[in-house]
Every structure is written in C-alpha cells, then in structure tokens.
Amino acid sequence: MDPAIVEGDWLLVDPTTVRWPRRGSVVAFLEPDSGALAIKRVAALPGERVPFENGYLELADDEAWLLADATPETAAAAGLGPPIDSPQFGPVPVAMLVGRVWFRYAPLRRAGRIRRG
C-alpha cells in the first residue's frame, strides 16, 4: 500500500464494519488464497462491473474488488515483488473483511487519518 501505508505504520482498524466501505476506502481483509492478513483499497463495490482480462467481471452482492496503491515499479523499487490484489486472486467476499483501516497512530510523524483514494 506504499505510499499511503508503509512498513512500520501502526494502524487502527474498525472491526464493526459488516459490509464493504465506500470506494477508495482502505480495508484489512484475509486474502482468499492464503488467509494472510492484507491491506488494500476498495476499487469496486458489490454489483459493479470491473474490467478483467479481455472482458468484464460482475461482482456478486457480497464481493468487492481490491487494489494495491503501489505500482509494480514502486514495489520493485522498495525491494518487493509485484502487488498481489484482486487481478491475481479475484473478488473478495465480505466474509473475508476484517475492517476498515481509518487511522495511523505511529510513527508520530505520520500519525493521522487514512484518506480515501
């Protein structure tokens, strides 16, 4: 999620979120493939169509399309592999949602609300 969130940021997550927040919000969720905790930005909401491969994919009523903020070039410059997000693992069901990331409380020089993109 670099540059919005970087390694070492301490985040507050609202676990009472039971549906996908608005487009552009940052969320914590469990990756469908691995079950690992991840943070991405909501790019498309339930019922919307997203471009995928050579056509479109229509999201179900409980799915969202999540994307990383980092481009492959940004991730490579940080010494990481390409971003892993919905184009790789597909739509994410709301059951995998942990909550909305809304505040960074450390390090102090970066403290503040997490803005929607």
C-alpha atoms as a printed R data frame, in Angstrom:
    type eleno elety resid chain resno       x       y       z
1   ATOM     1    CA   MET     A     1   0.000   0.000   0.000
2   ATOM     2    CA   ASP     A     2   3.044   2.244  -0.283
3   ATOM     3    CA   PRO     A     3   2.883   5.297  -0.263
4   ATOM     4    CA   ALA     A     4  -0.398   5.558   1.743
5   ATOM     5    CA   ILE     A     5   0.732   2.930   4.257
6   ATOM     6    CA   VAL     A     6   4.322   1.816   4.698
7   ATOM     7    CA   GLU     A     7   6.064  -0.877   6.682
8   ATOM     8    CA   GLY     A     8   6.202   0.125  10.351
9   ATOM     9    CA   ASP     A     9   2.911   2.056  10.378
10  ATOM    10    CA   TRP     A    10   0.629   1.175  13.304
11  ATOM    11    CA   LEU     A    11  -2.999   1.247  12.251
12  ATOM    12    CA   LEU     A    12  -6.421   1.338  13.874
13  ATOM    13    CA   VAL     A    13  -8.989  -0.893  12.210
14  ATOM    14    CA   ASP     A    14 -12.752  -0.642  12.783
15  ATOM    15    CA   PRO     A    15 -13.795  -4.300  13.229
16  ATOM    16    CA   THR     A    16 -17.512  -3.437  13.407
17  ATOM    17    CA   THR     A    17 -17.656  -2.987   9.621
18  ATOM    18    CA   VAL     A    18 -20.066  -5.618   8.259
19  ATOM    19    CA   ARG     A    19 -20.263  -4.503   4.629
20  ATOM    20    CA   TRP     A    20 -17.772  -3.094   2.169
21  ATOM    21    CA   PRO     A    21 -16.990   0.596   2.839
22  ATOM    22    CA   ARG     A    22 -17.145   3.211   0.098
23  ATOM    23    CA   ARG     A    23 -14.926   3.039  -2.942
24  ATOM    24    CA   GLY     A    24 -11.472   4.381  -2.152
25  ATOM    25    CA   SER     A    25 -11.521   3.250   1.496
26  ATOM    26    CA   VAL     A    26  -8.620   1.206   2.834
27  ATOM    27    CA   VAL     A    27  -9.582  -2.154   4.342
28  ATOM    28    CA   ALA     A    28  -7.938  -5.014   6.194
29  ATOM    29    CA   PHE     A    29  -9.032  -8.453   4.981
30  ATOM    30    CA   LEU     A    30  -7.942 -12.070   4.785
31  ATOM    31    CA   GLU     A    31  -6.533 -12.963   1.377
32  ATOM    32    CA   PRO     A    32  -8.705 -15.618  -0.305
33  ATOM    33    CA   ASP     A    33  -5.735 -17.758  -1.416
34  ATOM    34    CA   SER     A    34  -3.589 -17.757   1.714
35  ATOM    35    CA   GLY     A    35  -5.729 -16.445   4.563
36  ATOM    36    CA   ALA     A    36  -2.971 -13.902   5.319
37  ATOM    37    CA   LEU     A    37  -3.980 -10.513   6.696
38  ATOM    38    CA   ALA     A    38  -3.633  -7.866   3.983
39  ATOM    39    CA   ILE     A    39  -4.448  -4.205   3.415
40  ATOM    40    CA   LYS     A    40  -5.808  -2.878   0.120
41  ATOM    41    CA   ARG     A    41  -8.058  -0.136  -1.248
42  ATOM    42    CA   VAL     A    42 -11.667  -0.786  -2.331
43  ATOM    43    CA   ALA     A    43 -11.784  -0.216  -6.100
44  ATOM    44    CA   ALA     A    44 -15.249  -1.585  -6.916
45  ATOM    45    CA   LEU     A    45 -18.285  -2.461  -4.817
46  ATOM    46    CA   PRO     A    46 -20.826  -5.306  -4.877
47  ATOM    47    CA   GLY     A    47 -22.842  -5.479  -8.105
48  ATOM    48    CA   GLU     A    48 -20.388  -3.378 -10.122
49  ATOM    49    CA   ARG     A    49 -18.562  -4.479 -13.263
50  ATOM    50    CA   VAL     A    50 -14.765  -4.414 -13.397
51  ATOM    51    CA   PRO     A    51 -12.508  -4.835 -16.419
52  ATOM    52    CA   PHE     A    52 -10.830  -8.226 -16.227
53  ATOM    53    CA   GLU     A    53  -8.599  -9.902 -18.828
54  ATOM    54    CA   ASN     A    54 -10.424  -9.498 -22.177
55  ATOM    55    CA   GLY     A    55 -13.829  -8.521 -20.819
56  ATOM    56    CA   TYR     A    56 -15.664  -7.666 -17.645
57  ATOM    57    CA   LEU     A    57 -16.428  -9.388 -14.382
58  ATOM    58    CA   GLU     A    58 -19.633  -8.587 -12.494
59  ATOM    59    CA   LEU     A    59 -19.210  -8.668  -8.733
60  ATOM    60    CA   ALA     A    60 -21.726 -10.562  -6.600
61  ATOM    61    CA   ASP     A    61 -23.821  -8.838  -3.931
62  ATOM    62    CA   ASP     A    62 -21.231  -9.593  -1.236
63  ATOM    63    CA   GLU     A    63 -17.965  -9.097  -3.172
64  ATOM    64    CA   ALA     A    64 -15.560  -6.201  -3.698
65  ATOM    65    CA   TRP     A    65 -12.590  -5.614  -5.979
66  ATOM    66    CA   LEU     A    66  -9.487  -4.598  -4.031
67  ATOM    67    CA   LEU     A    67  -6.336  -2.984  -5.418
68  ATOM    68    CA   ALA     A    68  -2.928  -2.012  -4.055
69  ATOM    69    CA   ASP     A    69  -1.795   1.609  -4.232
70  ATOM    70    CA   ALA     A    70   1.705   0.586  -5.301
71  ATOM    71    CA   THR     A    71   2.521   0.087  -8.958
72  ATOM    72    CA   PRO     A    72   4.799  -2.812  -9.931
73  ATOM    73    CA   GLU     A    73   7.598  -0.254 -10.397
74  ATOM    74    CA   THR     A    74   7.080   1.253  -6.908
75  ATOM    75    CA   ALA     A    75   7.023  -2.200  -5.326
76  ATOM    76    CA   ALA     A    76  10.192  -3.220  -7.170
77  ATOM    77    CA   ALA     A    77  11.963  -0.030  -6.066
78  ATOM    78    CA   ALA     A    78  11.065  -0.917  -2.454
79  ATOM    79    CA   GLY     A    79  12.586  -4.371  -2.941
80  ATOM    80    CA   LEU     A    80   9.237  -6.168  -3.057
81  ATOM    81    CA   GLY     A    81   7.552  -8.319  -5.668
82  ATOM    82    CA   PRO     A    82   4.593  -7.133  -7.721
83  ATOM    83    CA   PRO     A    83   1.467  -6.144  -5.756
84  ATOM    84    CA   ILE     A    84  -0.918  -9.021  -5.081
85  ATOM    85    CA   ASP     A    85  -4.523  -7.853  -5.313
86  ATOM    86    CA   SER     A    86  -7.851  -8.701  -6.965
87  ATOM    87    CA   PRO     A    87  -6.433  -9.074 -10.504
88  ATOM    88    CA   GLN     A    88  -4.429 -12.012  -9.051
89  ATOM    89    CA   PHE     A    89  -6.852 -13.564  -6.522
90  ATOM    90    CA   GLY     A    90 -10.203 -12.294  -7.790
91  ATOM    91    CA   PRO     A    91 -13.128 -10.680  -5.993
92  ATOM    92    CA   VAL     A    92 -13.100 -10.777  -2.194
93  ATOM    93    CA   PRO     A    93 -16.265 -11.837  -0.322
94  ATOM    94    CA   VAL     A    94 -17.418  -9.684   2.604
95  ATOM    95    CA   ALA     A    95 -16.834 -12.685   4.917
96  ATOM    96    CA   MET     A    96 -13.080 -12.061   4.453
97  ATOM    97    CA   LEU     A    97 -13.376  -8.415   5.581
98  ATOM    98    CA   VAL     A    98 -11.644  -7.708   8.905
99  ATOM    99    CA   GLY     A    99 -12.490  -3.995   8.980
100 ATOM   100    CA   ARG     A   100 -11.903  -0.518   7.644
101 ATOM   101    CA   VAL     A   101  -8.460   0.989   8.275
102 ATOM   102    CA   TRP     A   102  -9.112   4.536   9.415
103 ATOM   103    CA   PHE     A   103  -6.203   5.908  11.477
104 ATOM   104    CA   ARG     A   104  -2.388   5.664  11.713
105 ATOM   105    CA   TYR     A   105  -1.172   6.224  15.272
106 ATOM   106    CA   ALA     A   106   2.543   5.539  14.857
107 ATOM   107    CA   PRO     A   107   5.117   6.616  13.951
108 ATOM   108    CA   LEU     A   108   4.108  10.006  15.337
109 ATOM   109    CA   ARG     A   109   5.467  11.949  12.355
110 ATOM   110    CA   ARG     A   110   2.975  10.071  10.121
111 ATOM   111    CA   ALA     A   111   0.029   9.954  12.565
112 ATOM   112    CA   GLY     A   112  -3.386  10.859  11.205
113 ATOM   113    CA   ARG     A   113  -6.485   9.673   9.377
114 ATOM   114    CA   ILE     A   114  -6.132   7.317   6.425
115 ATOM   115    CA   ARG     A   115  -7.615   9.172   3.484
116 ATOM   116    CA   ARG     A   116  -9.813   7.639   0.842
117 ATOM   117    CA   GLY     A   117  -8.160   7.495  -2.554
